[in-house]
Amino acid sequence: MHHPIFRVCRFDIVAPFVLRVGFDDGTEQVIDFRPVLAGELFGPLSDLSVFNRVAIDPEVHTLVWPNGADFDPATLHDWPNHVDALAARARQWALQAV
């Protein structure tokens, strides 16, 4: 089984909580992170001032935030295939926090 390895090589903030993410294979995703910003790790990113501190980790080549939050670059690369499951998990975390 072949599992491709992707690297994030650039990003732009295009709107609140929305990033255009470029990958080493030349593709891009425009990702709205709002549906997944819940729970202990990703919840703090719902503060725009925290979210906007996003960076690219030079070792693992993915998006990272100062609180330790990150996403697998393969998940970011194929975001449309994963966003529904991630959003459902975030809704569960939000309900558990209540």
C-alpha angles and dihedrals in degrees: 000000000000117000111188118222116219129191127205107230102172145001139188128200103234100171138347107309091354123113133183103218122197123202135204091251090063096255127123137203126199103213128193103200097187095098092058102042101110137097133050097303104033099028094079088059089069085080101087093213089058094042092053090059088077117139140171114257106229094213104045097025098225137112114279136179129208093254091061097260116144142150129226106259089229089058091051091046092053096033096146089060093052109031097087093053092044092049091049090052090048090052089052091051090049091052092048090053092059 
